[in-house]
Amino acid sequence: MRIGILGAGGMADALGGQWARAGHEIMVSSRDAGKAAALARRIGPAAGAGSFTEAAGFGEAVLVAIRYEGVLDVVRTAAPALAGKAVIDCVNPVDQGVLLNEGGPSAARQIAEAAPGARVVKAFNLCHENVWRMTPPVFGGRALAVPVCGDDPAATELTRRLVRDLGCDPLDGGGLARADLLEATAAFMIGLWFAGADAQAVLPPLTHAFGS
C-alpha cells in the first residue's frame, strides 16, 4: 500500500518506519524539505519525501501527524488531494493533559471539515511515539489494542489493516462522532502519566467490567 504522511516528526518516523518494514511504500512531508528528506533516508528505500500536497496525492491512505496547533493549515493546503482518501488522524489536541479544544469539535471532526470528501478515521492517538517503535507493542503478554473511530467502512477497515501490521489488535471505537471521547481519554491518561501514575491500573479487566 502507498501511505502518505503529513508530517516528519516522531509519529511519522515511528509509524512510517514500521509500515515500511511491513512492506508499504511511504512518502513523508514537512514545511522543511530537508527534514522530510532526512526522515525518508532514515526510514529506508521504501520511503520518499515531498510536499504536503504530494504526500497526500501519493497515498492510498494518508496519516495526519502534525501538531494540533498547525494541523488545519496543513490539511487545508492538501485538501484537494485528500478527497476520497482514507485519512488517519493521530493528532491529540492536548498539552500536558489539558484539552486545547475543550467544548469544541474534536480534532478529527475539524480535519474532516477542513478536507471535504476525505474519509477521516481517528486512531493511534493513545500512545507515545516510542510505543509504536516496538516490534510489536506487547505488554504483559497481550498485544496492544488500538481503538479505531470512523464512519466509512472501507477507510476503517484499511486502518484496522495498518493496526494489525504493527502487531496490534484493532478495536471498533464507533463512528467519528466518538473521536472526541478518544481525544479526551488521551488527555486524561496523559495527565495521569505526567503525575507519575500508571494509567493502565485504573481499569479492571473485562471479567469484572460489569460487576461480575
C-alpha positions as CSV (number, residue, x, y, z in Angstrom):
1,M,0.0,0.0,0.0
2,R,1.1,3.6,-0.6
3,I,0.9,5.7,2.5
4,G,1.4,9.4,2.5
5,I,2.3,11.1,5.8
6,L,1.6,14.7,6.6
7,G,4.5,15.4,9.0
8,A,8.1,14.4,9.6
9,G,8.2,14.2,13.3
10,G,8.3,11.4,15.8
11,M,4.9,9.9,15.0
12,A,5.7,10.0,11.3
13,D,9.1,8.3,12.0
14,A,7.7,5.6,14.2
15,L,4.6,4.6,12.3
16,G,6.1,5.3,8.8
17,G,9.2,3.2,9.7
18,Q,7.1,0.3,11.0
19,W,4.8,0.3,7.9
20,A,7.8,0.4,5.6
21,R,9.2,-2.7,7.3
22,A,5.7,-4.3,6.8
23,G,6.1,-3.8,3.0
24,H,4.3,-0.5,2.4
25,E,5.6,2.5,0.4
26,I,5.9,5.7,2.3
27,M,6.1,9.4,1.5
28,V,6.7,11.8,4.3
29,S,6.3,15.6,4.2
30,S,7.2,18.7,6.1
31,R,7.4,22.5,5.7
32,D,11.1,21.9,5.9
33,A,12.1,19.8,2.8
34,G,15.4,18.9,4.4
35,K,13.8,17.4,7.5
36,A,11.4,15.3,5.3
37,A,14.3,14.1,3.1
38,A,16.3,13.2,6.2
39,L,13.4,11.2,7.6
40,A,12.9,9.4,4.3
41,R,16.5,8.3,4.3
42,R,16.2,7.1,7.9
43,I,13.1,5.0,7.1
44,G,14.9,3.4,4.1
45,P,14.5,2.7,0.4
46,A,10.7,2.2,0.7
47,A,10.3,5.9,1.7
48,G,10.4,9.2,-0.2
49,A,9.8,12.8,0.7
50,G,7.7,15.5,-0.8
51,S,5.4,18.5,-0.1
52,F,2.2,18.1,1.9
53,T,0.2,18.0,-1.3
54,E,2.5,15.5,-2.9
55,A,2.3,13.2,0.1
56,A,-1.5,13.5,0.1
57,G,-1.7,12.6,-3.5
58,F,0.8,9.7,-3.2
59,G,-1.1,7.8,-0.5
60,E,-3.9,5.4,-0.8
61,A,-4.0,6.1,2.9
62,V,-2.8,9.4,4.5
63,L,-1.6,9.7,8.1
64,V,-2.0,13.2,9.6
65,A,0.8,13.6,12.1
66,I,1.1,17.3,12.6
67,R,0.9,19.2,16.0
68,Y,-2.7,20.3,16.7
69,E,-1.7,24.0,16.5
70,G,-0.8,23.8,12.9
71,V,-2.8,20.8,11.6
72,L,-5.7,22.7,10.0
73,D,-3.5,24.9,7.9
74,V,-1.6,21.8,6.5
75,V,-4.8,19.9,5.9
76,R,-6.4,22.8,4.0
77,T,-3.3,23.1,1.9
78,A,-3.5,19.4,1.0
79,A,-7.3,19.2,0.9
80,P,-7.9,18.7,-2.8
81,A,-5.5,15.7,-2.9
82,L,-7.2,14.2,0.2
83,A,-10.6,13.9,-1.4
84,G,-11.8,10.3,-1.4
85,K,-8.7,9.1,0.6
86,A,-8.7,7.3,3.9
87,V,-7.2,10.0,6.2
88,I,-5.9,8.7,9.5
89,D,-5.8,11.3,12.3
90,C,-3.4,10.6,15.2
91,V,-3.4,14.2,16.4
92,N,-4.0,15.0,20.1
93,P,-5.3,18.4,20.9
94,V,-3.6,18.1,24.3
95,D,-0.9,19.9,26.2
96,Q,0.3,18.1,29.4
97,G,-3.1,16.5,29.9
98,V,-5.2,19.6,29.1
99,L,-7.6,19.5,26.1
100,L,-6.9,22.5,23.9
101,N,-10.3,22.2,22.1
102,E,-12.4,21.7,25.2
103,G,-16.1,22.4,24.4
104,G,-15.4,22.4,20.6
105,P,-15.4,19.8,17.9
106,S,-12.8,17.1,18.0
107,A,-9.6,17.4,16.1
108,A,-10.8,14.6,13.8
109,R,-14.0,16.5,13.1
110,Q,-12.1,19.7,12.4
111,I,-9.8,17.8,10.0
112,A,-12.9,16.3,8.2
113,E,-14.4,19.8,7.8
114,A,-11.1,21.2,6.5
115,A,-10.8,18.4,3.9
116,P,-14.3,17.8,2.4
117,G,-14.5,14.4,0.8
118,A,-11.8,12.9,2.9
119,R,-12.8,9.7,4.8
120,V,-11.4,10.5,8.2
121,V,-10.5,7.9,10.8
122,K,-9.2,8.5,14.3
123,A,-6.6,6.1,15.5
124,F,-3.0,5.8,17.0
125,N,-3.5,8.8,19.4
126,L,-3.3,7.0,22.8
127,C,0.4,6.1,22.9
128,H,3.8,7.9,22.8
129,E,5.7,7.5,19.6
130,N,8.2,5.1,21.2
131,V,5.4,2.6,21.8
132,W,4.9,2.5,18.0
133,R,8.6,1.7,17.6
134,M,8.2,-1.6,19.5
135,T,8.1,-4.7,17.4
136,P,5.5,-5.5,18.4
137,P,3.9,-3.5,21.2
138,V,3.1,-6.3,23.7
139,F,2.6,-5.7,27.4
140,G,2.1,-8.5,29.9
141,G,1.8,-11.0,27.1
142,R,-1.0,-9.1,25.4
143,A,-0.8,-7.2,22.1
144,L,-1.7,-3.5,22.4
145,A,-5.3,-2.8,21.4
146,V,-5.8,0.3,19.2
147,P,-9.3,1.9,19.1
148,V,-10.4,3.0,15.6
149,C,-13.2,5.5,15.1
150,G,-14.6,6.3,11.7
151,D,-17.8,6.5,9.6
152,D,-16.5,5.0,6.3
153,P,-16.4,1.2,6.4
154,A,-13.6,0.9,3.8
155,A,-11.5,3.5,5.5
156,T,-11.9,2.0,8.9
157,E,-11.0,-1.5,7.5
158,L,-7.9,-0.1,5.9
159,T,-6.9,1.5,9.2
160,R,-7.5,-1.8,11.0
161,R,-5.2,-3.5,8.5
162,L,-2.5,-1.0,9.3
163,V,-3.0,-1.6,13.0
164,R,-2.5,-5.3,12.5
165,D,0.6,-4.6,10.5
166,L,2.1,-3.2,13.7
167,G,1.3,-6.4,15.6
168,C,-1.6,-4.7,17.4
169,D,-5.2,-5.6,17.7
170,P,-7.7,-3.1,16.3
171,L,-10.8,-2.2,18.3
172,D,-14.1,-0.9,16.9
173,G,-14.4,2.5,18.6
174,G,-17.6,3.5,16.8
175,G,-18.2,6.4,14.4
176,L,-16.2,9.6,14.0
177,A,-18.6,11.3,16.5
178,R,-16.8,9.3,19.2
179,A,-13.4,10.7,18.3
180,D,-13.9,13.5,20.9
181,L,-14.1,10.7,23.6
182,L,-10.9,9.2,22.3
183,E,-9.1,12.6,22.4
184,A,-10.5,13.2,26.0
185,T,-9.3,9.8,27.0
186,A,-5.8,10.7,25.8
187,A,-5.9,14.0,27.7
188,F,-6.9,12.2,30.9
189,M,-4.4,9.4,30.6
190,I,-1.5,11.9,29.7
191,G,-2.4,13.9,32.8
192,L,-2.0,10.7,34.9
193,W,1.2,9.8,33.3
194,F,2.6,13.3,33.9
195,A,1.7,12.9,37.5
196,G,3.7,9.6,37.6
197,A,0.6,7.3,37.8
198,D,0.1,4.1,36.0
199,A,-2.9,4.9,33.9
200,Q,-3.5,1.3,33.0
201,A,-4.1,0.5,36.6
202,V,-7.4,2.5,36.8
203,L,-9.4,0.0,34.8
204,P,-10.5,-3.5,35.8
205,P,-10.2,-6.5,33.5
206,L,-13.2,-7.3,31.2
207,T,-14.2,-10.1,33.5
208,H,-15.0,-7.5,36.2
209,A,-16.2,-4.7,34.0
210,F,-19.9,-5.3,34.7
211,G,-19.6,-6.2,38.3
212,S,-19.1,-9.9,38.0
